[in-house]
């Protein structure tokens, strides 16, 4: 495993400076714009291994993406190689259908400490809830970024991560789409504590997510990638392109339904992914 090969994969060719916030931010942005959040292996009959060498081969050499356990594990390795003070944390994602956080840890995120300040770095949430920059670990402070306003709330050692929603403009619809007002304009994303974890703590979760029929990753093939302007998302046969803040406080969303042949072409053209095995969306 070679850090230069990882840099080439994410198209990062700036000089390696100190392990500072600026370098962290640029590497992070290159990572999320090059490496899709995807679970396609599960829908191609492939097993996902939570082994760093296997993840490196898949994402760096085969130019695939991965889900949070893979993408954040690779990023953890890279940042550690560069000398960052970094640790792994475990999160419980919010499940809107249940209106509750998952009972068990089902997400991995990273905490980086620079000059005494802690930052949350998470390249593995994907879609519209993917932050574009490291976030300061501070309670109650709005942190505006291009995708929207993010913030953490802390209560008795439990941290809650959330995003302020924006309106969506969907050209096919005559009126702008607004999220259900009764739920408010805050989207809960996940909760976590600052207890350091080891990657082995997630082995059981990695196995469970691949065999449990009731989780969203089993039910849907997902591939999302952050772009310069917004994001691409391919869920099943539905391709969505989002441009952030297309108009004041409104995102532009364009949705297309694809054929099987178009799915393969879209993966190659938009996500730079060529699968070895047949995808069953």
CORTA-V862498 format. One record per backbone hydrogen bond with DSSP energy under -0.5 kcal/mol. NH is the residue of the N-H (numbers start at 1). CO is the residue of the C=O. E is the energy in kcal/mol with one decimal. If there is no record, write none. Layout:
nh=NH co=CO e=E
nh=NH co=CO e=E
//
This chain:
nh=6 co=2 e=-1.8
nh=7 co=3 e=-2.6
nh=8 co=4 e=-2.2
nh=9 co=5 e=-1.9
nh=10 co=6 e=-1.8
nh=11 co=8 e=-1.0
nh=12 co=7 e=-3.0
nh=13 co=11 e=-0.7
nh=17 co=15 e=-1.0
nh=20 co=18 e=-2.4
nh=24 co=20 e=-2.1
nh=25 co=21 e=-2.7
nh=26 co=22 e=-2.1
nh=27 co=23 e=-2.6
nh=28 co=24 e=-2.6
nh=29 co=25 e=-2.3
nh=30 co=26 e=-2.3
nh=31 co=27 e=-2.4
nh=32 co=28 e=-2.4
nh=33 co=29 e=-1.4
nh=34 co=30 e=-0.8
nh=34 co=31 e=-0.9
nh=35 co=31 e=-2.8
nh=36 co=34 e=-0.7
nh=37 co=224 e=-2.7
nh=38 co=36 e=-0.8
nh=38 co=66 e=-1.1
nh=39 co=222 e=-1.9
nh=42 co=39 e=-1.2
nh=43 co=39 e=-0.5
nh=43 co=40 e=-1.2
nh=44 co=41 e=-1.6
nh=46 co=41 e=-2.5
nh=49 co=47 e=-0.6
nh=51 co=49 e=-1.0
nh=55 co=51 e=-2.7
nh=56 co=52 e=-2.9
nh=57 co=53 e=-2.5
nh=58 co=54 e=-2.3
nh=59 co=55 e=-3.1
nh=60 co=56 e=-2.2
nh=61 co=56 e=-1.3
nh=62 co=57 e=-2.1
nh=64 co=58 e=-1.9
nh=66 co=36 e=-2.0
nh=70 co=67 e=-1.1
nh=71 co=67 e=-2.8
nh=72 co=68 e=-2.0
nh=74 co=70 e=-2.4
nh=75 co=71 e=-2.2
nh=76 co=72 e=-2.4
nh=77 co=73 e=-2.1
nh=78 co=74 e=-2.4
nh=79 co=75 e=-2.8
nh=80 co=76 e=-2.2
nh=81 co=77 e=-2.4
nh=82 co=78 e=-1.4
nh=83 co=80 e=-1.6
nh=84 co=79 e=-2.5
nh=85 co=113 e=-0.6
nh=86 co=84 e=-1.0
nh=87 co=111 e=-2.2
nh=88 co=197 e=-0.7
nh=89 co=109 e=-3.1
nh=91 co=107 e=-2.9
nh=92 co=191 e=-3.0
nh=93 co=91 e=-0.6
nh=94 co=189 e=-2.8
nh=95 co=100 e=-2.9
nh=96 co=94 e=-0.7
nh=98 co=95 e=-0.8
nh=99 co=95 e=-1.4
nh=100 co=95 e=-1.4
nh=102 co=93 e=-2.5
nh=106 co=91 e=-2.4
nh=107 co=91 e=-1.4
nh=109 co=89 e=-2.1
nh=110 co=121 e=-1.9
nh=111 co=87 e=-2.7
nh=112 co=119 e=-2.7
nh=113 co=85 e=-2.6
nh=114 co=112 e=-0.5
nh=114 co=117 e=-2.8
nh=117 co=114 e=-2.3
nh=119 co=112 e=-2.7
nh=120 co=135 e=-3.1
nh=121 co=110 e=-2.8
nh=121 co=119 e=-0.5
nh=129 co=126 e=-1.1
nh=130 co=127 e=-1.1
nh=131 co=129 e=-0.6
nh=135 co=120 e=-2.4
nh=137 co=118 e=-2.9
nh=138 co=136 e=-1.7
nh=140 co=152 e=-3.8
nh=141 co=138 e=-0.7
nh=142 co=140 e=-0.5
nh=143 co=150 e=-2.9
nh=144 co=142 e=-0.5
nh=145 co=148 e=-2.5
nh=148 co=145 e=-1.1
nh=149 co=164 e=-0.6
nh=150 co=143 e=-2.0
nh=150 co=148 e=-0.6
nh=151 co=162 e=-2.3
nh=152 co=138 e=-0.6
nh=153 co=160 e=-2.3
nh=155 co=158 e=-3.0
nh=158 co=155 e=-1.9
nh=159 co=157 e=-0.5
nh=159 co=192 e=-3.1
nh=160 co=153 e=-2.8
nh=161 co=190 e=-3.2
nh=162 co=151 e=-2.4
nh=163 co=187 e=-2.3
nh=164 co=149 e=-2.9
nh=165 co=163 e=-0.5
nh=165 co=185 e=-3.5
nh=167 co=249 e=-1.4
nh=168 co=177 e=-2.3
nh=169 co=251 e=-3.9
nh=170 co=168 e=-0.6
nh=171 co=169 e=-0.6
nh=173 co=170 e=-2.5
nh=177 co=168 e=-1.9
nh=183 co=180 e=-1.6
nh=184 co=181 e=-1.9
nh=187 co=163 e=-3.4
nh=187 co=185 e=-0.5
nh=188 co=186 e=-0.6
nh=189 co=161 e=-2.8
nh=190 co=161 e=-1.2
nh=191 co=92 e=-2.1
nh=192 co=159 e=-2.3
nh=193 co=90 e=-0.8
nh=197 co=88 e=-2.9
nh=201 co=198 e=-2.1
nh=202 co=199 e=-1.9
nh=203 co=200 e=-1.4
nh=206 co=202 e=-2.6
nh=207 co=203 e=-1.9
nh=208 co=204 e=-2.9
nh=209 co=205 e=-2.9
nh=210 co=206 e=-0.7
nh=210 co=207 e=-0.7
nh=211 co=207 e=-0.8
nh=211 co=208 e=-1.1
nh=212 co=208 e=-3.0
nh=215 co=212 e=-1.0
nh=218 co=215 e=-1.3
nh=219 co=215 e=-1.6
nh=220 co=216 e=-2.1
nh=221 co=281 e=-0.7
nh=222 co=220 e=-0.6
nh=223 co=234 e=-1.6
nh=224 co=37 e=-2.7
nh=225 co=232 e=-2.4
nh=226 co=32 e=-1.4
nh=227 co=230 e=-2.7
nh=231 co=242 e=-1.9
nh=232 co=225 e=-2.6
nh=233 co=240 e=-2.3
nh=234 co=223 e=-3.2
nh=235 co=233 e=-0.5
nh=235 co=238 e=-2.6
nh=236 co=221 e=-2.4
nh=236 co=234 e=-0.5
nh=238 co=235 e=-2.3
nh=239 co=237 e=-0.6
nh=239 co=256 e=-3.3
nh=240 co=233 e=-3.2
nh=240 co=238 e=-0.5
nh=241 co=254 e=-2.6
nh=242 co=231 e=-2.8
nh=243 co=252 e=-2.6
nh=244 co=229 e=-2.3
nh=244 co=242 e=-0.5
nh=246 co=243 e=-0.8
nh=246 co=250 e=-1.0
nh=247 co=250 e=-2.0
nh=250 co=247 e=-2.6
nh=251 co=167 e=-3.0
nh=252 co=243 e=-2.5
nh=253 co=169 e=-2.8
nh=254 co=241 e=-2.7
nh=256 co=239 e=-3.0
nh=258 co=237 e=-3.4
nh=258 co=256 e=-0.5
nh=263 co=259 e=-1.9
nh=264 co=260 e=-1.4
nh=265 co=261 e=-1.9
nh=266 co=262 e=-3.0
nh=267 co=263 e=-2.3
nh=268 co=264 e=-1.6
nh=269 co=265 e=-3.2
nh=270 co=266 e=-2.7
nh=271 co=266 e=-0.9
nh=271 co=267 e=-0.8
nh=272 co=268 e=-0.8
nh=273 co=267 e=-2.6
nh=280 co=43 e=-2.5
nh=281 co=279 e=-0.7
//
